[in-house]
Every structure is written in C-alpha cells, then in structure tokens.
Amino acid sequence: MAIIGIDTNILCYAMDPAYPENKICKKYLTELSSNKQIALNPTVVHETYHVLVYGQKWEPHEARTRLSAIIAHPYTAFFNQTRTTCSIGLRIAVDNNLGGRDSLILASLVTNKISEFHTHDEELKNLGTVSWKKTTLKITDPLER
C-alpha cells in the first residue's frame, strides 16, 4: 500500500479543472484505493480552501463540501498536528531554511512514517528529502514525470 503525501498545489490542481495540471493531478482523487492513498493535514486542507475560494473564486460552501468529502474518504490518511509535530516542524524549518507552513506539512508526514511527498513547489523539490529519526521523506514533482 502506498500512501503519498500531497502538497497544497497538487490538491488544488486535482480539485479544479481550470488548472492545466488537472489532467495529470486529478488521479490523486479519482484513483483512490486501498493501494493508492493520499495523506493530508490541516495546513494543506486550509491552504487549499484559501486558494480555491480567494484565488480561483470558488463558492466557499462548494470548497468546504468537497474538501470535507476528501477528508472523510476512507483512503485519505489525515494527520493532526500536535505540539510534537510543531516542535519537529520548527527543527525542519531551521535545518532546511524553510518557512513555517512548509516545514509543518513535512513534519506531519515524516512523523507519521510517510515516505513520499508530491509537490510542485521549487523550494521543496530542491530539498530532495527530509529525514526524522528512521524515516526519510522523498520529495518529488509528479508533473516532471
């Protein structure tokens, strides 16, 4: 079973057909199964809401309804962010010269032993990997395949 963490940009592309990247990224939502799961956290969900409503001009109710369905989907792993996650995120931020939101997203994945993260963010892609204890999170761009 593969659980892939996805970044805000990938979730936005997957949800909104107005993006040219939707053709590639919609599979993250249409092909969910016991063998193809996604991992999300509050930061990604709320950043996605913000982009869809304020950037893409979606109706707030529609964005909430669709994001709520994704969160509730049985093949979506949802990781809460705790005090420990925040502390590890701060360490990741300092060690990798990252902003707080990006490091918090990475911390929630690596602490939950997720080994793959998909993003279209250049700064994150340039990291290549992030490690914590015995888990290494590989960072790749699905649009470059």
Residue pairs with C-beta under 8 A, 6 or more apart in sequence:
1 34
1 35
1 37
2 35
2 36
2 37
2 116
3 37
3 38
3 39
3 77
3 114
3 116
4 28
4 36
4 37
4 38
4 39
4 114
4 116
4 117
4 118
5 38
5 39
5 40
5 105
5 109
5 114
5 116
5 117
5 118
5 137
6 14
6 28
6 38
6 39
6 40
6 44
6 117
6 118
6 119
7 44
7 105
7 117
7 118
7 119
7 120
7 121
7 124
8 43
8 44
8 47
8 48
8 51
8 105
9 119
9 120
9 121
10 25
10 28
10 118
10 119
10 120
10 142
11 28
11 40
11 44
11 45
11 48
11 70
12 19
12 48
12 51
12 52
12 56
13 19
13 21
13 22
13 24
13 25
13 26
13 120
14 22
14 25
14 26
14 27
14 28
14 29
15 29
15 48
15 52
15 66
15 70
16 22
16 52
16 56
16 58
17 26
18 56
19 25
21 120
21 143
24 142
24 143
25 142
25 143
28 38
28 118
29 38
29 70
32 38
32 73
32 75
32 76
33 75
34 75
36 75
37 75
37 76
37 77
38 75
38 76
38 77
39 76
39 77
39 78
39 79
39 109
39 112
39 114
40 70
40 71
40 76
40 77
40 78
40 79
41 78
41 79
41 80
41 81
41 104
41 105
41 108
41 109
42 80
42 81
43 81
43 101
43 104
43 105
43 108
44 105
45 67
45 70
45 71
47 101
48 63
48 67
49 63
49 64
49 67
52 58
52 63
53 59
53 60
53 63
70 76
71 78
77 112
77 114
79 85
79 108
79 109
79 111
79 112
80 108
81 89
81 104
81 107
81 108
84 111
85 104
85 107
85 108
85 111
86 104
86 107
88 107
88 110
88 111
88 132
89 100
89 103
89 104
89 106
89 107
89 108
90 100
90 103
91 107
92 98
92 103
92 106
92 107
92 110
92 130
92 132
93 99
93 100
93 102
93 103
96 103
96 127
96 130
98 106
98 123
98 124
98 127
102 121
102 123
102 124
106 117
106 124
106 130
106 137
107 132
109 117
109 137
110 130
110 131
110 132
110 135
110 136
110 137
111 132
111 135
113 135
114 135
114 137
115 135
115 136
115 137
115 138
116 137
116 138
116 140
117 124
117 137
117 138
117 139
117 140
118 140
118 141
118 142
119 125
119 139
119 140
119 141
120 141
120 142
120 143
124 139
125 139
125 140
125 141
127 139
128 138
128 139
129 136
129 137
129 138
129 139
130 136
130 137
130 139
131 137
